[in-house]
Amino acid sequence: MSSVNKIIKKCLGEMSFNTGGGAINWYPGHMAAATRAINSRLKLADLVIEVRDSRIPLSSANQDLQPRLSSKRRVIALNKKDLANPNIMHKWVDYFDSCKQDCLPINAHSRSSVQKLLELVELKLKEKIAKEPTLLVMVVGVPNVGKSALINCIHQIASSRFPVQEKKKRAKVGPLPGVTQDIAGFKIAQRPSIYVLDTPGVLVPTISDIETGLKLALAGSVKDSVVGEERIAQYLLAVLNTRQTPLHWRNVHNNTLKELQNETDNGSDYNIKHLLPKRRALPDASNVHYVEGVTKEVQCALYSTLSEFQGDLQDENELEILIEKQFEALQKALKISSRANEARMMVSKKFLTLFRAGKLGPFILDDVPNPVVTSKS
Ligand SMILES: Nc1nc2c(ncn2[C@@H]2O[C@H](COP(=O)(O)OP(=O)(O)OP(=O)(O)O)[C@@H](O)[C@H]2O)c(=O)[nH]1
C-alpha cells in the first residue's frame, strides 16, 4: 500500500467510510431518484456526451450509469483539459482508444474545442442520420465537470448556425415514464434535426472508495464541507510530495531568492522615496501580480520543506510530519496570522483555490490503467 493510501487510511480511516454514509456522508438522499430520472431519459437519447473531468478521467465517471452508458453511442468529453497535464493526456486518449471508446479532451470555454466535439458527435450519428428525421443528444456528468459551460458553448454555436427564430426550438420527445413532460432542447443540425437536450439533471457521483472521494472533492465535484477542506488539502500535499512535484519548483525558489538578494543590495542606496508613507497598490490593477506572487510563495514554501526533508516519503508517519511542517510554511507564505481563528482552514482554502485554478500547474490525479489488449483470433 502506498504512503498516500496509508495516510488517507490513517487520517480518514476513523471516518468509517461506507456506502451508507458513515461520518462522511457522500450520498445526499436524492441520489437514487436522480439516477432513476437520468436513466429513463437516457432511453430517449441517440447519443450521450458523457462529460468527465480531465484531471480525474476515471474517478469522475458515474459508476451507476456506466452499464447503460456503455451500451449506448457515447462520446466521453474530457473537459477542463487546460487544467490537465498535456504530457499524460495523450496516454488517456490511447487508453480509451484501446477500450474502443470515443473520447476527446476539450475545454468547454473554447469554441473551437467544442466545435471539434460537435463534429465527432455528428460523425458518430452518421448512420442514424440517414434513417431518422430527429436525433437526440444528451449531456450527462457528475457535478462541476462543466456540463453547463459545455451546453452554453454548444448553444452559442447552434445560435450562429441557425436564424434567431430557430434558436429556442424545443424537442418534443414524448412523455417520460411517470411524468408527462417535454424535454427542452436546441437544434445543432438540420436534415435530420439533431437536438441537444439541455436537461443534464443533477447527479451525485458514485464513490467507490475514499481516495476516489478525495479526488472528486479536489476537483470540486463533492462539496468541500462534506469532506472538510483540511483533509482535502492534506491529501493534495500527500499526492504532491509522493510525486515529488515541489522539487520541480526549484527555479521558482532560486529566482525568488535572487530577487530578494537584489532588493537587499539596492536597498542600501539612500532614496528620499523611502521616507514617504507606502501606498498600497490598487487590488484590481495588481490582482494578477498578487496571485502570481502568492503562487510563487507557495511553491517556494513547498520546495524548501520537501528539499530539506530527510525522512522517507513512503513512510506514512514521516510523510505526516512533513505535511505538518508544510502547513506551517504555507501559513507564512499565505500571510495568515497564526492568531487567526481557524488559520488551518484558511490555509487549506487558499491552497485548494490555487490548485483548482491551475496555478500550481496542470495535473492528472488518476493513474492511466494498462491499455486493454484485444486478442486477434
Ligand atoms: N478551467 C476550466 N474551467 C471550466 C471548464 N469548463 C467549466 N469550467 C468551470 O468549472 C466550473 C463548473 O462548471 P459548470 O458548467 O457549472 O459545471 P456543471 O457540470 O454544470 O456543474 P453542476 O451544475 O454542479 O452539475 C465553473 O467554474 C466553470 O467556469 C474548462 O474547460 N476549463
The ligand as an SDF file (V2000), in Angstrom:
LIG
                    3D

 32 34  0  0  0  0  0  0  0  0999 V2000
  -10.5460   25.7860  -16.4760 N   0  0  0  0  0  0  0  0  0  0  0  0
  -11.7430   25.3470  -16.9140 C   0  0  0  0  0  0  0  0  0  0  0  0
  -12.8380   25.5700  -16.1870 N   0  0  0  0  0  0  0  0  0  0  0  0
  -14.0220   25.1160  -16.6520 C   0  0  0  0  0  0  0  0  0  0  0  0
  -14.1470   24.4490  -17.9010 C   0  0  0  0  0  0  0  0  0  0  0  0
  -15.4530   24.1130  -18.0660 N   0  0  0  0  0  0  0  0  0  0  0  0
  -16.1090   24.5570  -16.9890 C   0  0  0  0  0  0  0  0  0  0  0  0
  -15.2610   25.1720  -16.1280 N   0  0  0  0  0  0  0  0  0  0  0  0
  -15.5640   25.7720  -14.8270 C   0  0  0  0  0  0  0  0  0  0  0  0
  -15.9760   24.7260  -13.9430 O   0  0  0  0  0  0  0  0  0  0  0  0
  -16.9710   25.1770  -13.0430 C   0  0  0  0  0  0  0  0  0  0  0  0
  -18.2010   24.2780  -13.1320 C   0  0  0  0  0  0  0  0  0  0  0  0
  -18.7800   24.4120  -14.4280 O   0  0  0  0  0  0  0  0  0  0  0  0
  -20.3290   24.1200  -14.7160 P   0  0  0  0  0  0  0  0  0  0  0  0
  -20.5230   24.2530  -16.1780 O   0  0  0  0  0  0  0  0  0  0  0  0
  -21.1830   24.8930  -13.7990 O   0  0  0  0  0  0  0  0  0  0  0  0
  -20.3720   22.5830  -14.2760 O   0  0  0  0  0  0  0  0  0  0  0  0
  -21.6700   21.6260  -14.2000 P   0  0  0  0  0  0  0  0  0  0  0  0
  -21.1880   20.2640  -14.5630 O   0  0  0  0  0  0  0  0  0  0  0  0
  -22.7880   22.1800  -14.9870 O   0  0  0  0  0  0  0  0  0  0  0  0
  -21.9660   21.7100  -12.6540 O   0  0  0  0  0  0  0  0  0  0  0  0
  -23.3290   21.2650  -11.8640 P   0  0  0  0  0  0  0  0  0  0  0  0
  -24.3820   22.2600  -12.2520 O   0  0  0  0  0  0  0  0  0  0  0  0
  -22.9000   21.3610  -10.4190 O   0  0  0  0  0  0  0  0  0  0  0  0
  -23.6580   19.8700  -12.2560 O   0  0  0  0  0  0  0  0  0  0  0  0
  -17.2360   26.6230  -13.4250 C   0  0  0  0  0  0  0  0  0  0  0  0
  -16.4730   27.4550  -12.5940 O   0  0  0  0  0  0  0  0  0  0  0  0
  -16.7490   26.7160  -14.8680 C   0  0  0  0  0  0  0  0  0  0  0  0
  -16.3350   28.0260  -15.2380 O   0  0  0  0  0  0  0  0  0  0  0  0
  -12.9440   24.2350  -18.6720 C   0  0  0  0  0  0  0  0  0  0  0  0
  -12.9200   23.6310  -19.7470 O   0  0  0  0  0  0  0  0  0  0  0  0
  -11.7830   24.7130  -18.1190 N   0  0  0  0  0  0  0  0  0  0  0  0
  1  2  1  0
  2  3  2  0
  2 32  1  0
  3  4  1  0
  4  5  2  0
  4  8  1  0
  5  6  1  0
  5 30  1  0
  6  7  2  0
  7  8  1  0
  8  9  1  0
  9 10  1  0
  9 28  1  0
 10 11  1  0
 11 12  1  0
 11 26  1  0
 12 13  1  0
 13 14  1  0
 14 15  2  0
 14 16  1  0
 14 17  1  0
 17 18  1  0
 18 19  2  0
 18 20  1  0
 18 21  1  0
 21 22  1  0
 22 23  2  0
 22 24  1  0
 22 25  1  0
 26 27  1  0
 26 28  1  0
 28 29  1  0
 30 31  2  0
 30 32  1  0
M  END
$$$$
